[in-house]
Amino acid sequence: MCDRIKAILCLGVVMTLCLSGLAAQPKVEILWPDGAPGAKGQAEGDKPTLTIYLPPADKATGAAVVICPGGGYGHLAMDHEGHQIGQWLNSFGVAGFIVAYRHSNTGAGYRHPAPIQDAQRAIQTVRSRAKEWGVDPNRIGILGFSAGGHLASTAATHFNESFAEPRDAIDRVSRRPDFAVLVYPVITFTDPFTHAGSRANLLGPNADAAMIEKFSNEKQVTPQTPPTFLFHTWEDTAVPVENSILFYLALRQAKVPAEMHVFLKSQHGIGLGKNSGAASAWPGLCQKWMEESGFLKDKSK
């Protein structure tokens, strides 16, 4: 009889753990249920999504971050620059929202303005549904890696411009992120420091000079650009560190609060930087910056 009771208790524990695991799975929603602007079809790649990572209610700070994985505007590094980032943010009470934005290899192929349309819609969706997700609408940031860093910096510098005609109430709320985190980001589209592949995938192989200038985001910084954290490494040969330096200097010139960390060692695309030597410190430094900047607490209290 005792063995039977033990078996029942063990089964109950297993079922509880399984249910907990199911509950922890992130929810995925389509950003435009009625079809994205400029959609070229009905395939999965024509429908940008938002993957929702919410922290436990007893740990939630009310802060939220829209996550833009990298991939040269030709694919998305959804694991180490997406799901792992949502889980990391949740570990210190921040809600994470991964935007699977359209790019040159989704559906029939997308260039500008599809990625920024999707990123802006993601910010607006989180802000418009802040109460539902336990988020402070005034503490919504954007975080991007590599080309996703270019997209995040575009969202941080071009928020006064709408790249799609408003369709609903979501499209009418503020597109401005309250802060930005740029990790080994592509920033400039001008030579010699640009990442040519990202530029070509976004603007085409023969981009107009005016478009190159417009989306060299170090040239678009204003005093209204949100506070920014930057991380890069000296050894990055894919996206030169000058990208972060140029953006930091522009922020400095505009008197926008900014923090930049440049580490000597480590390659491009390290994500959270596990087993990357000193560069592994960047997530902790970023969390500390968010805390010291007041983004992890309700400023109204």
N, C-alpha and C positions, 0 to 999 in steps of 0.2 A: 504493500500500500504506500509506504514511504517513497519507494522508487517511482511509483506512478505519479505521486504528487510532485516529486522533483522534476520528472519529465514534463509535466504540465507547466510548472513554473519556468523551466528552461525554454519551452516552446513560447511562453508568453514574452520572455525577454527577447528572444529572437524576433518575434513578430513586432515588438515595440521598436527594436533597432531597425528593422526593415522599413517600418512606417516612418521612422524618423529620417531614414535615408531618402525615402520618397519625398518627404516634406521639404528636404533640403535642396531638391532639384530646382534649378532656376526655371522660371517661366519664360517662354518666348512669345512675343507678340509682333504682328505685322505693323509697321509704322503707319502705312496708309492702307487701311482695310479696303478702300474703294479704288485702289490702284495708285502707285506713285506717279508724280508728274514726269511726263516724258517716258513712261514705261514702254518698252518695245515688245512686250509679250506677257505671257502669264506663267512663265517658268519660275522656279524657285529663285533664280538669280535676278529676276525682275521685281522681286518683292523684298525690299530692305526690312530688317527686323531689329527688335530690341530684346536683348536677353537680360532678364531682371534678377539681380542678386541682392536680396534684402538681408540685413544683419538681424540677429535675434532682437526682439523688441526691448529686452532689458539691457542691451548693449548699444542700441542705436543712438547716434549723436544728432541725427537730423540732417547731416551732410550727405550729399550725393555727388557722384561723378559719372559722367558719360565717357565711356572708354572707346577709343578709336584704335583698333589693332593696325599694325603696319603691314607692309606687303607691296610697296612700290606702286600703289594704285593698280596692281595687277592681280593680287590675291590678298587674303586676310590671314594673318598669323593668329588664329582664333584661340589657340591653347595658351602659349606662354605670354602672349600680349593681349589676351582676352579673358578666358575663364580663370586663369591663375590670378589675374589682376582683380577680378570681381571677388574672388575668395580672400585675397590679401586685404582689400578694402573692408570687407565684412569683418575681418579679424579685429579691427579697431573701430567698429561701429559705423562705417560709412557704406551707404547703399551704392552698388555698382550697376551700371546699365551699359551693356556692350552693344554698340551699333554695328550691325553687319551692313555696311554701306555698299552701294553699287560701285563697280570699277570696270576696268577695260576687259576683264575676262568673265564678267557675270552676264547672263542672258545673251543678248546680241551684242554686248559690249557697250560700256558707258564711259564717257569722259565728262569733263565739266559741263553743266553744273550738278550732275547727279550726286557726287559724294557730299558736297556742301549742303545740298537740299536735304539729304538724309541726316547729316549731323545736326543741322539746325532743327529739323523736325524732332530729333531725339531730345534735344535740350528743351524744346517747347512741350513735348509730351510729358517729360518728367516734371517740368514746372506746373503744367496744367493739372497734373494728377498728384501733386505733392501731398495733399492731405491723405489720399488713399494709400500712398506708400510710406507715410510717416516721414516726409522730407520737408525741410524748410525751403520754400521757394527762393529765398535769398542766399542760399548756400549750395548752389549747384555748379560744380566745376566741370571741366573737360580735360581728359588725359589722353595723349596720343603718343605712339611710338613710330619713329622713322617717318614714312609717308603719312601714317596716321597722325604723327606730330605736325606735319604740314597741314593736314585737315583740321586738327585742333587749333593750330595757330591761325588758320583762316577763320574759324568760328570766333576766335578771340579778337580778330582785327576787322572783320567784315560784317559784324552783327547788325549794323545799321542798314544793310542791304538785304532785301529778300530776294532769293533766287527762284522763288516759285510763287505763283498767284495764290493768295489765301483762299482756302476752301471751307474751313470750319473754325470753330472757336480755338482749337489748339494752335492753328497757324497764326493766330492774332496775339498770342502772348509773347513776352520778351524772348529774343533769341540770344541775348548776351549771357555768356557764362560768367559766374561770379569769381572764378579763378581758373588758372590753366596750369597743367603739368605737362611738360614737353620732354620726352625721353629720346635721346639721340635723334632729334627731329630733323627732317628736311624743312628748311625755312626759305632759303633763297632759290629762285629759279634762274638766276643769272650766273654766268661762268665767272671764275673757274670753280666755284664751290658747290654748285648745284648737284643734285643727283639726277643725271640725265634721264634715266629710265622712268622715274616718277613724273618728271616734267612731260615726257613724251606720252606716257599713259594717261595723264590728266588732260593735257592741252593739245595733244597730237604731235606728230614728228616735225611739223613745220609751223609751230605756234607763232601767232602774231606777237610782235614786240611789245605792244601795249598790254597784252594778256600776261606776258612774262613779267613785265613790270608790276602789274596789278597784283599778281599772286606771288611776288617776292615779298613775303610778309614782313620782313624787317623794315620795309619801306612804308608799311601801312600802320605802324604803331602810333597811337595817339594817347593823350592823358586818360582817355576813357578805356583803354585796353586793360583787362583785368590783371590783378597781381599774378605773377608767374614764377614757377619753379622749373629750372632746367637742369638736365643731367646729360653728360656726354663723356667720351674718353678721348685722350690724345691719340691713341692708336687706331681709332675708327677710320678705316680707309674707304668704307662704302659711302658714308655721309660725313664729310669733314667737320671737325669740331667748330670751324668758323661759322657754321650755320647757327649754332647756339650762341656763339660769341656776338655775332651781328645782331641777333634778336635781343640779347641782354643789353648791349650798348644802346640800342634803340629805346628799350624800356627805361634805361637809366636817363637818357636824354629827355624822355617824356615824363620823368619823375614817377614812373609806375613802380611800386614795390616789387622787387624781384630777387631771387636767390639762384645762383648757378654753382654747380659742382662739376669740375672737370678732373677726371681721374687719369692717371698715366696709362695704366694697363687695361686691357680687355677689348674685345672685338665688338663689332656692331651686332645688334639683335639679341642681346643677352636677357631680355625680359627682366625678371626680378633680380637677376644677377647672381643666382646661386653658384657657388664654386668659381666666382670671378674675382677672387682676391679682394683688394680694397674697394673695388667698384660694387661689391655686394652690399656696401653700406647705403646705397642710394635710397632704397625703400624706407629705411628708418629715418634718414635725413628728410625725406619728403613728408613722412608722417609728422615729424617734429615741426617742420615748416607749416604744415596745415594747422597744427595745434597752436603754434606761436602766432600765426596770422589770424586766429580766431574762427577758423572755419569748422572746427570740431565742437563748437559750443554756440548756443543761442545768444546772440549779442544783445537781444532785447531784455534778457534777464539779468 
